[in-house]
Amino acid sequence: MSTVFADDKAAYGGVRGDAPTRWIARHPLAALAIAVAVVFVLWLVLAPWPTGFEAVFGRKRLFISALFNGITLGGLYFLVATGFTLIFGLMRNVNLAHGSLYLFGGYMGYEATQWTGSWLLSYVVAFVCCAVVGIAMQFFIFRKMEGQDLRQTLVTLGLSIIFSDLMVWVWGGNAIQIDTPDWLSGPIPTPIVVALKSSGAPMFLYYPRVRLVIFAAAVVLGVGMWLALHRTRIGMMIRAGVDDRDMLSVLGFRVQLLFMAVFAFGAGLAGMAGIVGGTFQSLSLGEDSHFLLASLVVVIVGGMGSIPGAALGALIIGLSEQIGTVYFQNYSTVLSFLIMVIVLALRPQGLLGRR
């Protein structure tokens, strides 16, 4: 018995407890650096900046706006990358037409809002339309090319070009904005102090309500998906099918039907993200390539097949883009790829990916 406990203790670095405690015990310097960084960011957000600090880094309002914009942009990237990590990370299907599903869902959501006037109903329309396209892709393409990564890459790359031309033909090349519903329009006050008046009274940050609501929805969706994958029977079946689909088939489960449902769900998430993107920013030619590339970077940084990894990667990339745009305008895109290169060099499986 003592030998078993000794082996268990050695496996966890000599420390018993939950996973975060064991990680801190194994990486004390990294944990200390993260704690210092978190405290420093909280001070930047909550405390008034001294005059000398603002002279170097600019006004606090600019930094806080970039920080909030990066966090909410990370929520949008997470919505797109979640579907991508389900299809690419879990099912090992290389779908380079994922960005086209994002743009198609945005356009269908725009049409739905024009027809019905309901912003919420547009999410249902976009999800269903993209899910149907995803089912067709899985049935006619990926089912016949299982394990053939190169063929999947070439075929879906060709499909993305065809989809892009078809969407330009139907909707044109001009940018389209999805109207924000009245109940989400306008800014709301936050407890964040961005400046002090001459009288000493604090000035609080006002931020668009729609961005905060959509970010909260992304958090809820992410938590729900993680629970579904790790705490439900269907989640167990999905993970088992990825690891050993032959054994799952022998046990009597319909693996192809299960994978088709997962592919449809991932494609539907990309379509819903298109409405979020069209409300945040706009829908235009080239957005499909941009969000496909962003999804790839997010999944690489966070780790393939990991929902928490996709959330962490999306947050890091969103923040790097927005803060880079403010402080390093000519190098904001380079900053994201620099982060990806560093992660690949130090942890090739991603920050939260499995070895």
C-alpha positions in Angstrom: 0.0 0.0 0.0 2.8 2.4 0.9 4.4 1.7 -2.5 1.2 2.7 -4.3 1.0 6.0 -2.4 4.7 6.6 -3.1 4.2 6.0 -6.8 1.2 8.3 -6.8 3.2 11.0 -5.0 6.0 10.7 -7.4 3.7 10.9 -10.4 2.4 14.3 -9.1 5.7 15.8 -8.3 5.5 14.9 -4.6 2.5 17.1 -4.0 -1.1 15.9 -3.4 -4.1 18.1 -4.2 -6.0 19.3 -7.2 -4.5 20.0 -10.6 -3.8 23.8 -10.2 -2.0 23.1 -6.9 0.2 20.4 -8.5 1.0 22.7 -11.4 2.0 25.6 -9.0 4.2 23.1 -7.1 6.0 22.0 -10.3 6.3 25.5 -11.8 6.8 27.9 -8.9 8.6 30.6 -11.0 6.0 30.5 -13.7 3.2 30.7 -11.1 4.9 33.7 -9.5 5.3 35.5 -12.8 1.6 34.9 -13.6 0.5 36.2 -10.2 2.7 39.3 -10.6 1.3 39.9 -14.1 -2.3 39.5 -12.9 -1.7 41.9 -10.0 -0.1 44.4 -12.3 -3.0 44.3 -14.8 -5.5 44.7 -12.0 -3.6 47.8 -10.8 -3.6 49.2 -14.4 -7.3 48.7 -14.6 -8.5 49.7 -11.1 -6.0 52.3 -9.8 -5.6 55.9 -11.0 -2.5 56.3 -13.2 0.2 58.7 -12.0 1.1 61.5 -14.4 4.5 60.1 -15.3 2.9 56.8 -16.2 0.4 58.4 -18.6 3.3 60.3 -20.2 4.9 57.0 -21.2 1.9 54.8 -21.9 -0.7 57.3 -22.9 -4.1 58.0 -21.4 -5.6 55.3 -19.2 -8.9 55.5 -21.2 -7.1 54.4 -24.3 -5.5 51.5 -22.6 -8.7 50.4 -20.9 -10.6 50.6 -24.2 -8.0 48.5 -25.9 -8.1 46.0 -23.1 -11.9 45.7 -23.2 -11.9 45.6 -27.0 -9.3 42.8 -26.9 -11.3 40.8 -24.4 -14.5 41.1 -26.4 -12.7 40.4 -29.7 -11.3 37.3 -27.9 -14.9 36.2 -27.3 -15.7 36.5 -31.0 -12.5 34.5 -31.9 -13.5 31.9 -29.3 -16.9 31.5 -31.0 -15.3 30.9 -34.3 -12.4 28.8 -33.0 -14.7 26.6 -30.9 -16.3 25.2 -33.9 -12.9 24.9 -35.6 -11.4 23.0 -32.6 -14.3 20.6 -32.6 -13.8 19.8 -36.3 -10.0 20.1 -36.5 -8.9 19.5 -33.0 -11.2 16.6 -32.0 -12.3 15.0 -35.2 -8.9 15.6 -37.1 -10.8 17.0 -40.1 -8.8 19.7 -41.9 -11.6 22.2 -42.9 -10.1 25.3 -44.6 -13.6 26.4 -45.5 -14.4 27.2 -41.9 -14.0 30.9 -42.5 -16.5 30.7 -45.4 -19.1 29.2 -42.9 -18.5 32.2 -40.7 -19.1 34.7 -43.5 -22.1 32.7 -44.9 -23.7 32.6 -41.4 -23.2 36.3 -41.1 -24.9 37.0 -44.4 -27.8 34.7 -43.7 -28.2 36.3 -40.3 -28.2 39.7 -42.0 -31.0 38.5 -44.4 -32.9 37.1 -41.5 -32.8 40.4 -39.6 -34.0 42.1 -42.8 -36.9 39.7 -43.3 -38.1 39.3 -39.7 -36.6 42.3 -37.8 -35.5 39.9 -35.1 -31.8 39.8 -34.1 -32.2 36.7 -31.9 -34.0 34.8 -34.6 -31.2 35.4 -37.0 -28.9 33.3 -34.8 -31.3 30.3 -35.3 -31.4 30.9 -39.1 -27.6 31.2 -39.3 -27.0 28.1 -37.2 -29.4 25.9 -39.2 -28.1 27.1 -42.6 -24.5 26.5 -41.7 -25.3 23.2 -40.0 -26.9 21.9 -43.2 -23.8 22.9 -45.2 -21.6 21.3 -42.6 -23.6 18.0 -42.8 -23.2 18.0 -46.6 -19.5 18.6 -46.3 -19.0 15.9 -43.8 -21.1 13.4 -45.8 -19.8 14.1 -49.3 -16.2 15.1 -48.5 -14.8 14.2 -45.1 -16.5 10.8 -44.9 -14.7 9.7 -48.1 -11.3 11.2 -47.1 -10.8 10.1 -43.5 -7.2 10.3 -42.5 -6.2 12.0 -45.8 -5.1 15.4 -44.5 -3.6 16.6 -47.7 -6.7 15.8 -49.8 -8.9 17.4 -47.2 -6.8 20.5 -47.2 -6.8 20.9 -51.0 -10.5 20.1 -51.4 -11.7 22.5 -48.7 -9.3 25.2 -49.9 -11.0 24.9 -53.3 -14.4 25.0 -51.7 -13.5 28.2 -49.7 -12.6 29.9 -53.0 -15.9 28.8 -54.6 -17.9 29.8 -51.6 -16.2 33.2 -51.5 -17.0 33.9 -55.2 -20.6 32.8 -54.7 -21.1 35.1 -51.7 -19.6 38.0 -53.7 -22.0 37.2 -56.5 -25.0 37.2 -54.2 -24.2 39.9 -51.7 -21.5 42.0 -53.5 -18.2 43.2 -52.2 -19.4 46.1 -50.1 -19.3 45.9 -46.3 -22.6 45.0 -44.6 -23.4 46.0 -41.0 -26.0 44.0 -38.9 -28.0 46.4 -36.9 -27.8 46.1 -33.1 -31.3 45.7 -31.5 -32.6 48.6 -29.5 -32.4 46.8 -26.2 -28.7 46.3 -26.7 -27.8 49.6 -28.1 -25.8 52.3 -26.3 -23.1 52.2 -23.7 -23.5 51.2 -20.0 -21.4 52.4 -17.1 -18.7 50.2 -15.6 -17.0 50.5 -12.2 -13.6 51.1 -14.0 -12.2 54.6 -13.2 -10.4 56.0 -16.3 -9.6 59.5 -15.1 -10.1 62.0 -12.3 -11.7 65.4 -12.8 -10.1 68.6 -11.5 -12.4 68.4 -8.5 -11.1 64.9 -7.7 -14.4 63.2 -8.8 -13.8 59.9 -10.7 -14.8 59.4 -14.4 -16.0 55.9 -15.1 -15.7 54.0 -18.3 -18.8 53.5 -20.5 -18.7 50.5 -22.8 -21.1 49.2 -25.5 -23.7 46.9 -23.9 -23.9 44.6 -26.9 -20.2 43.7 -26.7 -20.5 42.8 -23.0 -23.6 40.7 -23.5 -22.1 38.8 -26.4 -18.9 38.2 -24.4 -20.9 36.9 -21.5 -22.8 34.6 -23.9 -19.5 33.3 -25.3 -18.4 32.5 -21.7 -21.6 30.6 -21.0 -21.3 28.7 -24.3 -17.7 27.7 -23.5 -18.6 26.5 -20.1 -21.6 24.6 -21.4 -19.5 22.9 -24.2 -16.8 21.9 -21.7 -19.4 20.3 -19.4 -21.0 18.6 -22.3 -17.7 17.1 -23.5 -16.4 16.0 -20.1 -19.6 15.4 -18.0 -22.1 13.8 -20.4 -22.5 10.5 -22.1 -22.4 12.0 -25.6 -19.2 13.9 -24.8 -17.6 10.6 -23.6 -18.7 9.0 -26.9 -17.1 11.9 -29.0 -13.8 11.6 -27.1 -13.8 7.9 -27.3 -14.6 8.0 -31.0 -11.6 10.3 -31.7 -9.2 8.0 -29.8 -10.5 4.7 -31.1 -13.5 4.9 -33.5 -13.2 1.2 -34.4 -13.7 0.1 -30.8 -16.6 2.5 -30.5 -18.2 1.0 -33.6 -17.7 -2.5 -32.3 -19.6 -1.5 -29.2 -22.6 -0.6 -31.4 -22.4 3.1 -31.6 -23.0 4.9 -34.9 -19.8 6.8 -35.2 -20.4 8.4 -38.5 -23.8 9.8 -37.3 -22.1 11.1 -34.2 -19.3 12.8 -36.1 -21.8 14.3 -38.6 -23.7 15.8 -35.6 -20.5 17.2 -34.2 -19.5 18.7 -37.6 -22.9 20.2 -38.0 -22.7 21.8 -34.5 -19.2 23.2 -35.2 -20.3 24.6 -38.5 -23.4 26.1 -36.9 -21.2 27.8 -34.3 -19.2 29.4 -37.0 -22.4 30.7 -38.6 -23.6 32.2 -35.3 -20.2 33.8 -34.9 -20.7 35.5 -38.3 -23.7 37.4 -36.8 -21.6 38.5 -33.8 -18.8 39.7 -36.2 -21.3 41.5 -38.3 -22.7 43.3 -35.3 -19.3 44.0 -33.7 -17.7 45.1 -37.0 -19.0 44.4 -40.5 -19.2 41.6 -43.1 -17.1 42.1 -46.2 -15.0 40.3 -48.7 -11.9 38.8 -47.1 -13.4 38.3 -43.6 -13.6 34.5 -44.2 -9.8 34.3 -44.7 -9.1 36.5 -41.7 -11.2 34.5 -39.3 -9.9 31.2 -40.7 -6.4 32.3 -40.0 -7.4 33.6 -36.6 -9.0 30.3 -35.8 -5.8 28.4 -36.8 -3.6 30.6 -34.6 -6.0 30.3 -31.7 -6.1 26.5 -31.9 -2.3 26.3 -32.2 -1.7 28.6 -29.3 -4.4 27.1 -27.0 -4.0 23.4 -28.0 -6.0 21.2 -30.4 -9.2 19.7 -29.1 -9.2 21.8 -25.9 -12.1 24.1 -25.2 -10.3 25.9 -22.3 -7.3 26.1 -24.6 -9.4 27.7 -27.3 -10.7 30.2 -24.8 -7.2 31.0 -23.6 -5.8 31.3 -27.1 -8.7 33.5 -28.3 -8.2 35.8 -25.3 -4.4 36.1 -25.9 -4.8 36.7 -29.6 -7.6 39.2 -29.2 -5.7 41.2 -26.6 -2.5 41.1 -28.7 -4.3 42.4 -31.8 -6.1 45.2 -30.0 -3.2 46.3 -27.8 -0.8 46.0 -30.7 -3.1 48.2 -32.8 -2.9 50.9 -30.1 0.8 50.7 -29.2 2.4 49.0 -32.2 0.2 49.9 -35.1 2.6 48.7 -37.8 3.3 45.4 -36.0 0.0 44.3 -34.5 -0.4 41.3 -36.9 3.3 40.3 -36.4 2.7 40.3 -32.6 0.1 37.5 -32.9 2.3 35.4 -35.0 5.2 36.0 -32.7 3.1 34.6 -29.8 2.3 31.5 -31.9 6.0 31.0 -32.8 7.0 31.2 -29.1 4.3 28.8 -28.0 5.3 26.3 -30.8 8.9 26.6 -29.7 8.3 26.1 -26.0 5.2 24.0 -25.9 4.4 22.5 -29.4 1.1 20.9 -28.2 -0.3 24.3 -27.2 -0.7 25.9 -23.8 -3.5 23.6 -22.7 -3.2 20.8 -25.3 -2.5 17.2 -24.5 0.9 15.7 -25.2 
